[in-house]
Amino acid sequence: MVFEALNLQGGTILNPVVFLTSNTSWYLYNFRASTIQALREQGNRVVCLSPSDDFSQRLVDDLGAEHIALPLDGKSTGAVQELRSLRFIWSVMREYRPDFVFNFTVKMNIYCGLVCAFQKVPFANNISGLGTAFIHDSWLFRRVRQVYGLVNRRSQKLFFQNEEDLGVFQSKGLLSDTPYTLLPGSGVDLARFRLSPLPEDLPFTFIMIARLLGDKGVREYAEASRKLKADGLNVRCLLVGPLGVSNRTAISEDEVRQWQSEGIVDYSGATDDVRLLIEQAHVLVLPSYREGMPRTVLEAAAMGRPAIVTDVPGCRHAIEPGVTGWLCEVRNADSLAAQMRAVAQSDEETLKRAGISARRRMEAQFSETLVVKAYLDCLAASSPLFLARKSSV
């Protein structure tokens, strides 16, 4: 139920306006749907500011949010394009005057954070991984990090997804005295992602679910698959995720077609529901260069699938090494192939035990309800408006 505007002392208080911003509508729909629903159930008017994609209208139709199409190119560093995006954000914020803004992804943390700071709109930034600006080093990315620190000092709160990212912000002076909270990623819906039995039929199946970016380790996954098949192992390597992602490290469609023609990966494209694909797999693989807290690893774990991930921040926090998954070296296809080979040749009981342990860990530490509560508590602490709303509904 969505509560309507309240009438207090003979006057009307309109529903508070809460913005969620991201560099894709896909992200908001797939990772923040429960937050959007909880905000609306508390009587807030929820507006999503993100570029148009296949999920933009679903934010409206399925979740009851409003959507504003943002002219933003995630891989652009051109001054003209970036200034256009900033001017658009400025005009939207001045028109809507939101009561609070939650920013997700690096560009939106910086751009919307800057605009909110200048217009005195309260906001919170979500550090869901450090992204390209921290993985790579150049004059441009060093300046980006400096601006990031300035913006964060004006944030009402920062949400981190692992302690190592928090440590980086502290060591580089990007945090100041801004309050922060550590979250278990974006959480996982344990009722939707239920424990399911491992497939009994061969071939042994790996699955990687991610945006098709170089920084996600997609090329290392393809090369590791090539090595396993060259060794004669009967394995299937599923690759799931959207092509054409707006990012400087995006994988081209031609490259994916080449992998398919070689028979080293089975590309399934993007999907609205990964559960059926996870059910087909024995183990999830994510050889990413860095993450906040990878949602795909958590969802697979909730379904009883252990994972092979790189020994980097975020990824290593998503598993318990040797119990719910295994580590490999980052940017190293040989290391990944060796770990995939060992897992594919392990006995069935080892895999079952790891999968059950993964599910239990999700139940104990990674429920989505913890994340949603943290955002609602942030709102309640930010303004008497939300306190009044909370006590009235």
KEKE-3310 file (N, C-alpha, C; in steps of 0.2 Angstrom, whole numbers, plus 5000, padded with zeros to 4 digits):
npx = (5004:5003:5005:4995:4996:4998:4987:4990:4986:4976:4982:4990:5003:5013:5018:5035:5049:5059:5074:5083:5098:5107:5120:5114:5097:5095:5103:5096:5084:5087:5095:5090:5076:5069:5072:5066:5052:5050:5052:5041:5031:5032:5026:5033:5037:5045:5058:5067:5082:5091:5100:5091:5085:5082:5076:5070:5056:5051:5054:5044:5032:5032:5037:5032:5038:5044:5052:5066:5074:5091:5103:5117:5133:5141:5155:5161:5172:5173:5173:5162:5151:5150:5148:5136:5128:5129:5123:5110:5107:5107:5097:5086:5086:5084:5071:5063:5067:5071:5068:5077:5091:5098:5112:5120:5133:5149:5150:5138:5138:5147:5143:5129:5131:5139:5130:5119:5126:5129:5116:5110:5103:5099:5109:5115:5129:5132:5145:5148:5159:5174:5177:5182:5189:5197:5204:5212:5225:5229:5231:5218:5210:5215:5212:5198:5196:5200:5190:5179:5182:5179:5166:5161:5162:5152:5141:5127:5128:5139:5138:5146:5152:5162:5176:5188:5187:5182:5194:5202:5196:5198:5212:5216:5210:5197:5186:5184:5175:5163:5148:5147:5141:5143:5138:5130:5133:5121:5113:5103:5088:5081:5070:5066:5078:5080:5087:5093:5095:5111:5115:5113:5117:5130:5138:5150:5146:5150:5146:5146:5140:5138:5140:5147:5162:5179:5185:5178:5184:5180:5187:5198:5190:5185:5197:5202:5192:5195:5208:5204:5196:5205:5213:5204:5194:5177:5168:5156:5154:5145:5141:5134:5125:5123:5128:5136:5137:5139:5154:5171:5179:5171:5167:5167:5154:5159:5170:5164:5157:5167:5172:5161:5161:5172:5169:5171:5164:5147:5137:5123:5117:5108:5097:5081:5079:5090:5089:5085:5096:5106:5102:5106:5119:5135:5145:5148:5157:5168:5179:5183:5191:5190:5177:5162:5152:5149:5134:5129:5137:5132:5118:5119:5125:5115:5107:5113:5126:5143:5157:5170:5181:5191:5205:5203:5198:5181:5177:5183:5177:5165:5164:5168:5184:5188:5178:5165:5168:5181:5198:5206:5220:5220:5218:5224:5223:5228:5229:5215:5210:5217:5211:5197:5198:5202:5191:5181:5185:5183:5175:5157:5151:5160:5156:5143:5143:5150:5140:5129:5134:5137:5124:5119:5127:5123:5110:5113:5120:5118:5105:5093:5084:5092:5099:5089:5083:5093:5094:5081:5083:5092:5086:5076:5084:5088:5080:5066:5054:5054:5054:5042:5034:5037:5032:5019:5014)
npy = (4994:5011:5026:5041:5059:5068:5076:5088:5098:5105:5108:5103:5091:5087:5071:5067:5069:5058:5055:5042:5039:5034:5027:5018:5013:4999:4995:5001:4995:4981:4980:4989:4987:4983:4993:5004:5000:4999:5013:5019:5013:5019:5031:5040:5049:5043:5045:5041:5044:5042:5035:5031:5015:4997:4995:5006:5010:4999:5002:5011:5005:4992:4995:5007:5019:5036:5041:5049:5053:5053:5062:5054:5047:5033:5030:5041:5054:5066:5084:5092:5083:5079:5091:5094:5084:5087:5100:5096:5088:5098:5107:5098:5095:5108:5110:5100:5100:5089:5080:5071:5063:5048:5042:5032:5022:5028:5040:5046:5048:5058:5068:5071:5072:5084:5094:5093:5097:5111:5116:5114:5102:5088:5073:5056:5046:5030:5019:5008:4999:5004:5006:5011:5023:5021:5009:5011:5022:5039:5056:5062:5053:5054:5067:5066:5058:5067:5077:5068:5066:5079:5080:5070:5075:5083:5075:5067:5055:5041:5025:5010:4995:4986:4983:4986:4995:5006:5008:5013:5025:5032:5032:5040:5052:5054:5054:5062:5068:5063:5053:5035:5019:5002:4990:4975:4973:4976:4967:4952:4944:4933:4925:4925:4920:4905:4890:4878:4861:4855:4853:4837:4831:4830:4841:4848:4863:4880:4897:4914:4929:4945:4963:4965:4969:4973:4976:4967:4955:4947:4943:4936:4925:4920:4916:4906:4897:4893:4886:4875:4868:4865:4856:4845:4844:4841:4853:4866:4883:4896:4912:4927:4942:4960:4966:4981:4990:5006:5010:5013:5001:4992:4976:4971:4967:4959:4953:4944:4936:4930:4921:4913:4907:4899:4890:4892:4899:4900:4911:4919:4931:4946:4944:4944:4937:4928:4916:4904:4901:4900:4889:4879:4878:4873:4880:4897:4910:4924:4934:4947:4964:4972:4975:4981:4974:4960:4957:4946:4935:4934:4931:4919:4911:4911:4902:4891:4889:4888:4899:4905:4917:4932:4937:4950:4966:4966:4955:4945:4946:4942:4928:4914:4909:4893:4888:4892:4895:4899:4906:4915:4922:4939:4946:4935:4923:4910:4906:4907:4897:4886:4885:4883:4871:4862:4863:4858:4845:4840:4831:4826:4828:4838:4849:4850:4852:4865:4873:4872:4878:4891:4896:4896:4906:4917:4918:4921:4934:4942:4946:4955:4964:4970:4980:4988:4993:5001:5011:5017:5021:5030:5041:5044:5049:5061:5071:5080:5079:5066:5059:5062:5057:5043:5040:5042:5032)
npz = (5000:4996:5004:5004:5003:5018:5029:5040:5054:5047:5035:5019:5017:5005:4997:5002:4991:4984:4977:4967:4959:4945:4934:4925:4921:4922:4932:4943:4943:4944:4956:4965:4967:4979:4988:4982:4982:4996:5000:4993:5000:5012:5009:5001:4986:4973:4962:4949:4942:4928:4913:4898:4895:4892:4904:4909:4908:4915:4928:4930:4927:4934:4947:4951:4951:4946:4931:4925:4910:4908:4900:4898:4896:4900:4897:4893:4893:4888:4888:4883:4882:4896:4903:4898:4903:4917:4917:4914:4925:4935:4931:4933:4947:4952:4947:4953:4967:4977:4992:4997:4991:4984:4978:4966:4959:4952:4944:4946:4959:4960:4950:4953:4967:4967:4962:4971:4983:4979:4978:4990:4993:5003:5002:4999:4996:4988:4989:4979:4975:4968:4955:4938:4939:4950:4947:4937:4933:4930:4924:4923:4930:4943:4946:4946:4957:4967:4966:4970:4983:4988:4986:4994:5007:5009:5009:5017:5022:5019:5011:5012:5004:5007:5019:5014:5003:5010:5018:5008:5005:5017:5018:5007:5010:5006:5013:5025:5039:5037:5041:5040:5034:5034:5022:5017:5003:4990:4995:4996:4990:4999:4998:4985:4978:4980:4988:4978:4970:4964:4947:4940:4928:4916:4904:4916:4922:4922:4926:4922:4926:4922:4918:4901:4902:4901:4914:4922:4920:4910:4898:4904:4908:4896:4891:4900:4899:4886:4888:4896:4888:4878:4885:4885:4894:4899:4899:4901:4898:4903:4898:4904:4902:4898:4882:4874:4884:4892:4894:4897:4896:4889:4881:4864:4852:4842:4847:4856:4848:4841:4851:4853:4841:4841:4851:4864:4874:4879:4875:4882:4882:4889:4903:4911:4922:4931:4938:4932:4924:4933:4940:4931:4932:4940:4947:4950:4942:4944:4939:4942:4942:4953:4965:4973:4982:4975:4967:4960:4964:4977:4974:4968:4978:4987:4981:4982:4976:4975:4972:4961:4963:4960:4970:4976:4983:4988:4979:4986:4998:4996:4997:5008:5008:5003:5009:5005:4993:4981:4978:4965:4956:4951:4934:4928:4918:4918:4932:4935:4926:4932:4944:4940:4934:4945:4953:4944:4943:4956:4969:4971:4983:4989:4982:4985:4999:4999:4993:5001:5013:5007:5005:5019:5024:5017:5023:5036:5035:5024:5020:5011:5017:5027:5021:5015:5026:5031:5022:5024:5038:5036:5030:5039:5049:5043:5042:5050:5042:5037:5049:5054:5044:5046:5058:5056:5048)
capx = (5000:5006:5001:4994:4999:4995:4984:4991:4984:4972:4986:4992:5010:5014:5023:5042:5052:5066:5078:5088:5101:5112:5122:5109:5091:5096:5105:5091:5078:5089:5098:5087:5069:5066:5072:5061:5046:5050:5051:5035:5026:5032:5023:5037:5037:5051:5060:5073:5086:5096:5099:5085:5087:5076:5073:5067:5049:5049:5054:5037:5026:5033:5039:5028:5042:5044:5058:5068:5079:5097:5108:5124:5137:5146:5162:5163:5176:5173:5170:5155:5146:5150:5145:5128:5125:5129:5118:5103:5105:5106:5090:5081:5086:5081:5064:5060:5069:5070:5069:5083:5094:5102:5116:5123:5138:5154:5148:5132:5140:5151:5139:5123:5133:5141:5124:5115:5129:5128:5109:5109:5099:5103:5110:5119:5132:5133:5151:5147:5165:5178:5176:5187:5193:5202:5207:5217:5228:5230:5230:5211:5207:5218:5207:5191:5197:5200:5183:5175:5183:5176:5158:5159:5162:5145:5136:5124:5131:5142:5137:5151:5150:5167:5180:5194:5185:5182:5200:5205:5194:5201:5219:5217:5207:5191:5180:5184:5172:5156:5146:5147:5139:5145:5132:5132:5132:5114:5109:5100:5081:5082:5064:5066:5083:5080:5091:5091:5100:5115:5113:5116:5119:5136:5144:5151:5144:5152:5142:5148:5135:5141:5141:5152:5167:5186:5187:5175:5187:5177:5192:5201:5185:5185:5204:5202:5188:5199:5213:5201:5193:5211:5215:5200:5189:5170:5165:5152:5156:5140:5142:5127:5126:5122:5133:5134:5137:5142:5160:5177:5182:5166:5168:5164:5150:5163:5174:5160:5155:5173:5172:5156:5163:5177:5165:5174:5159:5140:5134:5116:5114:5105:5091:5077:5079:5096:5088:5085:5103:5110:5100:5109:5127:5138:5149:5148:5164:5168:5186:5183:5197:5188:5170:5160:5150:5146:5127:5128:5140:5127:5112:5121:5126:5108:5104:5118:5131:5149:5160:5177:5182:5198:5207:5203:5192:5174:5176:5185:5173:5158:5164:5173:5188:5189:5171:5159:5171:5189:5201:5211:5224:5217:5221:5228:5219:5231:5227:5208:5210:5219:5206:5191:5200:5202:5184:5177:5187:5182:5169:5151:5150:5163:5152:5136:5145:5151:5134:5125:5138:5136:5117:5118:5131:5118:5105:5116:5124:5117:5098:5091:5081:5096:5101:5083:5082:5099:5092:5076:5085:5096:5080:5073:5089:5090:5075:5060:5049:5054:5052:5035:5031:5038:5028:5012:5012)
capy = (5000:5017:5031:5047:5065:5068:5082:5090:5105:5108:5109:5097:5090:5082:5066:5068:5067:5055:5053:5037:5041:5029:5027:5014:5010:4992:4994:5003:4990:4974:4980:4993:4987:4982:4999:5008:4998:5001:5020:5020:5010:5024:5037:5044:5050:5040:5047:5038:5048:5037:5035:5027:5008:4993:4994:5012:5009:4994:5006:5015:5000:4987:4998:5013:5025:5040:5040:5055:5050:5057:5061:5052:5042:5031:5029:5047:5059:5073:5090:5094:5078:5079:5097:5093:5079:5091:5105:5093:5086:5104:5109:5093:5096:5114:5109:5095:5101:5083:5080:5068:5060:5043:5042:5025:5022:5033:5046:5049:5050:5064:5073:5073:5075:5091:5098:5093:5101:5118:5117:5112:5096:5082:5067:5051:5042:5023:5017:5001:4997:5010:5008:5013:5029:5018:5003:5014:5028:5044:5063:5063:5049:5057:5073:5063:5056:5073:5079:5063:5068:5086:5079:5066:5079:5086:5070:5066:5048:5036:5018:5006:4988:4981:4987:4988:5001:5011:5010:5017:5032:5035:5033:5045:5058:5055:5053:5067:5066:5061:5047:5030:5013:4996:4986:4968:4975:4978:4962:4947:4942:4926:4922:4924:4916:4899:4884:4873:4856:4855:4849:4830:4829:4833:4843:4852:4870:4886:4903:4921:4934:4952:4967:4963:4974:4971:4976:4962:4949:4943:4940:4930:4919:4916:4912:4901:4892:4890:4882:4869:4864:4862:4850:4840:4844:4841:4858:4871:4890:4901:4919:4930:4949:4964:4969:4988:4994:5012:5010:5013:4994:4987:4971:4972:4961:4955:4948:4939:4931:4925:4916:4908:4903:4895:4886:4892:4901:4900:4917:4919:4938:4948:4941:4948:4932:4924:4910:4898:4900:4898:4882:4875:4878:4870:4885:4904:4913:4931:4936:4955:4967:4975:4975:4983:4967:4958:4954:4939:4930:4933:4927:4912:4908:4910:4896:4885:4888:4891:4904:4906:4924:4935:4939:4957:4969:4965:4948:4940:4947:4939:4921:4912:4905:4886:4885:4894:4897:4898:4912:4915:4928:4944:4947:4929:4917:4903:4905:4905:4890:4880:4884:4880:4864:4859:4862:4853:4838:4838:4826:4829:4830:4844:4855:4851:4855:4872:4876:4873:4883:4897:4898:4898:4912:4922:4919:4924:4940:4946:4948:4962:4968:4974:4985:4992:4996:5006:5017:5020:5024:5036:5046:5046:5053:5067:5077:5079:5077:5059:5056:5063:5052:5037:5040:5042:5027)
capz = (5000:4996:5008:5001:5007:5025:5031:5047:5056:5042:5029:5016:5016:4999:4998:5001:4985:4985:4970:4966:4953:4943:4927:4921:4924:4923:4939:4948:4943:4946:4962:4970:4967:4985:4991:4979:4985:5003:5000:4991:5005:5017:5007:4997:4979:4971:4956:4946:4937:4925:4906:4896:4893:4892:4911:4912:4908:4920:4934:4931:4927:4939:4954:4953:4952:4940:4928:4921:4906:4909:4894:4901:4893:4906:4895:4890:4897:4884:4892:4881:4884:4903:4905:4896:4909:4923:4916:4914:4932:4938:4930:4936:4954:4953:4946:4958:4974:4981:4999:4998:4985:4985:4972:4965:4954:4953:4940:4949:4966:4959:4947:4957:4973:4966:4961:4977:4987:4978:4979:4997:4994:5006:4998:5002:4991:4989:4986:4977:4971:4967:4948:4933:4942:4955:4945:4932:4935:4925:4927:4923:4936:4949:4947:4948:4964:4971:4966:4974:4990:4990:4986:5000:5013:5009:5009:5024:5024:5014:5012:5009:5004:5010:5023:5010:5000:5016:5020:5003:5005:5023:5017:5002:5012:5003:5018:5030:5045:5035:5044:5035:5036:5030:5020:5014:4996:4989:4999:4991:4991:5000:4996:4978:4977:4985:4988:4973:4970:4959:4941:4940:4921:4913:4906:4922:4920:4925:4924:4923:4925:4923:4912:4898:4903:4902:4921:4925:4919:4905:4894:4907:4909:4890:4890:4905:4896:4880:4891:4899:4882:4875:4889:4884:4899:4897:4903:4898:4901:4901:4899:4904:4903:4892:4877:4872:4890:4891:4899:4893:4895:4886:4877:4858:4850:4837:4851:4859:4842:4840:4856:4852:4835:4844:4855:4871:4879:4877:4877:4883:4882:4895:4905:4917:4928:4931:4942:4928:4922:4939:4941:4926:4933:4946:4950:4947:4941:4943:4939:4941:4944:4959:4966:4980:4984:4969:4968:4956:4969:4983:4972:4966:4984:4990:4977:4984:4971:4977:4967:4960:4962:4961:4976:4976:4987:4986:4978:4992:5004:4995:4999:5013:5005:5005:5012:5001:4986:4980:4975:4960:4955:4946:4928:4927:4915:4920:4938:4934:4923:4936:4949:4937:4933:4951:4955:4940:4945:4963:4970:4971:4990:4991:4979:4989:5005:4998:4991:5007:5017:5004:5007:5026:5025:5015:5027:5042:5035:5018:5018:5008:5022:5031:5016:5014:5033:5032:5018:5028:5044:5034:5028:5046:5053:5039:5042:5053:5038:5036:5055:5055:5040:5049:5064:5054:5043)
cpx = (5004:5002:5001:4997:4995:4992:4985:4990:4980:4976:4988:5000:5010:5019:5030:5044:5058:5068:5082:5091:5106:5114:5118:5103:5091:5098:5100:5086:5081:5092:5094:5079:5066:5066:5067:5054:5045:5049:5044:5030:5026:5029:5027:5036:5044:5052:5067:5076:5092:5095:5094:5088:5081:5073:5069:5060:5047:5050:5047:5032:5026:5033:5035:5032:5041:5051:5060:5074:5085:5101:5115:5127:5142:5153:5165:5167:5177:5170:5163:5150:5145:5146:5137:5125:5124:5124:5111:5102:5104:5099:5085:5080:5083:5073:5060:5061:5068:5071:5075:5085:5099:5106:5120:5128:5143:5152:5143:5133:5143:5146:5133:5125:5135:5134:5120:5119:5128:5121:5106:5103:5102:5103:5115:5122:5133:5140:5151:5153:5168:5178:5183:5192:5198:5206:5213:5219:5230:5229:5222:5208:5209:5213:5200:5191:5197:5193:5178:5176:5179:5168:5157:5159:5155:5139:5133:5127:5134:5140:5143:5149:5156:5172:5186:5193:5185:5189:5204:5203:5197:5208:5220:5213:5201:5185:5179:5180:5164:5154:5146:5144:5141:5139:5134:5130:5125:5110:5106:5093:5081:5076:5064:5072:5084:5085:5089:5097:5105:5113:5116:5119:5126:5134:5144:5150:5146:5147:5146:5143:5138:5140:5147:5158:5174:5187:5183:5178:5184:5182:5196:5197:5185:5192:5205:5198:5192:5204:5210:5199:5199:5214:5210:5195:5182:5167:5161:5153:5151:5143:5135:5128:5125:5128:5131:5134:5141:5148:5166:5180:5177:5169:5164:5160:5154:5168:5170:5158:5161:5174:5167:5158:5168:5175:5168:5169:5152:5137:5126:5113:5112:5099:5088:5078:5084:5095:5088:5092:5107:5109:5104:5117:5129:5141:5148:5156:5164:5175:5187:5190:5196:5180:5169:5158:5146:5139:5126:5131:5135:5121:5114:5122:5120:5105:5108:5123:5137:5152:5167:5178:5189:5199:5208:5197:5185:5173:5178:5181:5166:5158:5168:5177:5189:5183:5166:5162:5178:5191:5206:5215:5220:5221:5225:5224:5222:5229:5219:5207:5211:5214:5199:5192:5199:5195:5180:5179:5186:5176:5163:5149:5154:5159:5146:5138:5146:5145:5130:5128:5137:5129:5116:5122:5126:5113:5107:5118:5121:5110:5097:5088:5085:5098:5095:5082:5087:5097:5086:5078:5089:5091:5078:5078:5090:5086:5069:5054:5048:5052:5045:5031:5031:5033:5020:5009:5013)
cpy = (5006:5023:5038:5053:5065:5075:5083:5097:5109:5110:5103:5097:5085:5077:5068:5065:5064:5052:5047:5039:5035:5030:5023:5013:5003:4991:4996:4997:4983:4974:4984:4993:4987:4989:5004:5006:5000:5009:5022:5018:5015:5030:5042:5044:5048:5042:5044:5042:5044:5037:5030:5020:5004:4992:5001:5012:5004:4997:5009:5009:4995:4989:5004:5019:5030:5039:5046:5052:5055:5056:5060:5046:5039:5030:5036:5051:5065:5078:5092:5090:5078:5085:5097:5089:5083:5096:5102:5091:5093:5107:5104:5094:5102:5114:5105:5097:5095:5084:5076:5064:5054:5042:5035:5026:5029:5040:5050:5052:5057:5070:5076:5075:5082:5096:5098:5097:5109:5120:5116:5107:5090:5076:5062:5047:5035:5021:5009:4998:5004:5011:5010:5018:5027:5012:5006:5020:5033:5051:5064:5059:5052:5063:5071:5061:5062:5076:5075:5065:5074:5084:5075:5070:5082:5081:5069:5059:5045:5029:5014:4999:4983:4986:4990:4995:5007:5013:5014:5024:5035:5037:5039:5052:5059:5055:5058:5064:5064:5054:5042:5024:5008:4992:4980:4969:4978:4972:4957:4945:4935:4922:4920:4919:4910:4894:4879:4867:4857:4851:4842:4828:4833:4837:4847:4859:4875:4892:4909:4925:4941:4956:4965:4968:4970:4971:4971:4955:4945:4940:4935:4924:4916:4913:4906:4895:4888:4885:4875:4865:4861:4856:4844:4839:4845:4847:4863:4878:4895:4908:4923:4938:4953:4966:4977:4992:5000:5012:5010:5006:4989:4982:4972:4965:4956:4950:4942:4933:4927:4920:4911:4904:4898:4889:4886:4895:4901:4906:4917:4926:4940:4945:4945:4943:4927:4917:4904:4896:4897:4891:4877:4874:4875:4875:4892:4906:4920:4933:4943:4958:4971:4976:4979:4977:4964:4954:4947:4934:4929:4929:4920:4908:4906:4904:4890:4884:4892:4895:4904:4913:4926:4937:4946:4960:4968:4958:4944:4941:4944:4931:4920:4907:4898:4883:4886:4896:4897:4905:4911:4922:4933:4945:4941:4924:4910:4901:4903:4898:4885:4879:4881:4873:4860:4858:4858:4846:4836:4834:4830:4832:4837:4850:4856:4854:4863:4876:4877:4878:4890:4900:4900:4904:4918:4923:4923:4932:4945:4947:4955:4966:4972:4980:4990:4996:5002:5012:5021:5024:5030:5042:5048:5051:5060:5072:5075:5077:5069:5056:5057:5058:5045:5035:5040:5037:5020)
cpz = (5000:4999:5004:5006:5013:5026:5039:5049:5051:5035:5026:5015:5011:5001:4997:4994:4986:4978:4971:4959:4952:4936:4922:4924:4925:4930:4944:4949:4946:4953:4967:4970:4974:4989:4988:4982:4992:5004:4998:4997:5011:5015:5003:4990:4977:4964:4954:4941:4934:4917:4904:4893:4893:4899:4913:4913:4914:4927:4936:4932:4932:4946:4956:4954:4946:4937:4924:4917:4906:4903:4897:4897:4898:4904:4893:4895:4893:4888:4890:4883:4892:4906:4903:4901:4915:4923:4917:4922:4936:4937:4933:4943:4956:4952:4952:4965:4978:4988:5001:4992:4987:4978:4972:4959:4954:4950:4944:4956:4965:4956:4951:4964:4973:4966:4967:4982:4986:4979:4986:4997:4997:5002:5002:4996:4993:4985:4984:4972:4969:4959:4944:4936:4947:4952:4940:4935:4929:4928:4928:4929:4942:4951:4949:4955:4969:4972:4970:4981:4993:4990:4992:5006:5014:5010:5016:5026:5018:5016:5008:5009:5006:5014:5019:5006:5005:5018:5015:5003:5011:5021:5012:5004:5009:5007:5023:5036:5043:5038:5038:5038:5031:5029:5017:5006:4995:4992:4993:4994:4992:4999:4989:4975:4982:4983:4982:4972:4964:4953:4941:4933:4920:4906:4913:4919:4924:4922:4926:4922:4927:4917:4908:4897:4904:4910:4925:4924:4914:4900:4897:4908:4902:4889:4894:4902:4890:4882:4893:4893:4878:4878:4889:4890:4897:4901:4898:4902:4899:4902:4898:4905:4897:4889:4877:4878:4889:4896:4894:4892:4892:4881:4870:4856:4846:4841:4854:4854:4841:4845:4855:4846:4836:4848:4862:4876:4875:4880:4877:4883:4889:4897:4911:4923:4927:4934:4938:4926:4927:4941:4937:4928:4940:4950:4946:4947:4940:4944:4938:4944:4951:4959:4973:4984:4979:4970:4965:4961:4974:4980:4971:4973:4988:4987:4978:4979:4974:4971:4967:4959:4963:4968:4977:4981:4984:4984:4983:4998:5003:4996:5005:5010:5007:5008:5008:4994:4986:4976:4969:4959:4950:4940:4926:4925:4917:4927:4938:4932:4928:4942:4946:4936:4939:4953:4951:4941:4952:4964:4972:4978:4992:4988:4983:4995:5005:4997:4997:5012:5014:5006:5014:5027:5023:5020:5034:5041:5029:5015:5016:5013:5026:5027:5016:5021:5034:5028:5022:5034:5042:5033:5035:5050:5049:5040:5046:5049:5037:5043:5056:5050:5043:5054:5062:5050:5046)
residu = (MET:VAL:PHE:GLU:ALA:LEU:ASN:LEU:GLN:GLY:GLY:THR:ILE:LEU:ASN:PRO:VAL:VAL:PHE:LEU:THR:SER:ASN:THR:SER:TRP:TYR:LEU:TYR:ASN:PHE:ARG:ALA:SER:THR:ILE:GLN:ALA:LEU:ARG:GLU:GLN:GLY:ASN:ARG:VAL:VAL:CYS:LEU:SER:PRO:SER:ASP:ASP:PHE:SER:GLN:ARG:LEU:VAL:ASP:ASP:LEU:GLY:ALA:GLU:HIS:ILE:ALA:LEU:PRO:LEU:ASP:GLY:LYS:SER:THR:GLY:ALA:VAL:GLN:GLU:LEU:ARG:SER:LEU:ARG:PHE:ILE:TRP:SER:VAL:MET:ARG:GLU:TYR:ARG:PRO:ASP:PHE:VAL:PHE:ASN:PHE:THR:VAL:LYS:MET:ASN:ILE:TYR:CYS:GLY:LEU:VAL:CYS:ALA:PHE:GLN:LYS:VAL:PRO:PHE:ALA:ASN:ASN:ILE:SER:GLY:LEU:GLY:THR:ALA:PHE:ILE:HIS:ASP:SER:TRP:LEU:PHE:ARG:ARG:VAL:ARG:GLN:VAL:TYR:GLY:LEU:VAL:ASN:ARG:ARG:SER:GLN:LYS:LEU:PHE:PHE:GLN:ASN:GLU:GLU:ASP:LEU:GLY:VAL:PHE:GLN:SER:LYS:GLY:LEU:LEU:SER:ASP:THR:PRO:TYR:THR:LEU:LEU:PRO:GLY:SER:GLY:VAL:ASP:LEU:ALA:ARG:PHE:ARG:LEU:SER:PRO:LEU:PRO:GLU:ASP:LEU:PRO:PHE:THR:PHE:ILE:MET:ILE:ALA:ARG:LEU:LEU:GLY:ASP:LYS:GLY:VAL:ARG:GLU:TYR:ALA:GLU:ALA:SER:ARG:LYS:LEU:LYS:ALA:ASP:GLY:LEU:ASN:VAL:ARG:CYS:LEU:LEU:VAL:GLY:PRO:LEU:GLY:VAL:SER:ASN:ARG:THR:ALA:ILE:SER:GLU:ASP:GLU:VAL:ARG:GLN:TRP:GLN:SER:GLU:GLY:ILE:VAL:ASP:TYR:SER:GLY:ALA:THR:ASP:ASP:VAL:ARG:LEU:LEU:ILE:GLU:GLN:ALA:HIS:VAL:LEU:VAL:LEU:PRO:SER:TYR:ARG:GLU:GLY:MET:PRO:ARG:THR:VAL:LEU:GLU:ALA:ALA:ALA:MET:GLY:ARG:PRO:ALA:ILE:VAL:THR:ASP:VAL:PRO:GLY:CYS:ARG:HIS:ALA:ILE:GLU:PRO:GLY:VAL:THR:GLY:TRP:LEU:CYS:GLU:VAL:ARG:ASN:ALA:ASP:SER:LEU:ALA:ALA:GLN:MET:ARG:ALA:VAL:ALA:GLN:SER:ASP:GLU:GLU:THR:LEU:LYS:ARG:ALA:GLY:ILE:SER:ALA:ARG:ARG:ARG:MET:GLU:ALA:GLN:PHE:SER:GLU:THR:LEU:VAL:VAL:LYS:ALA:TYR:LEU:ASP:CYS:LEU:ALA:ALA:SER:SER:PRO:LEU:PHE:LEU:ALA:ARG:LYS:SER:SER:VAL)
# end
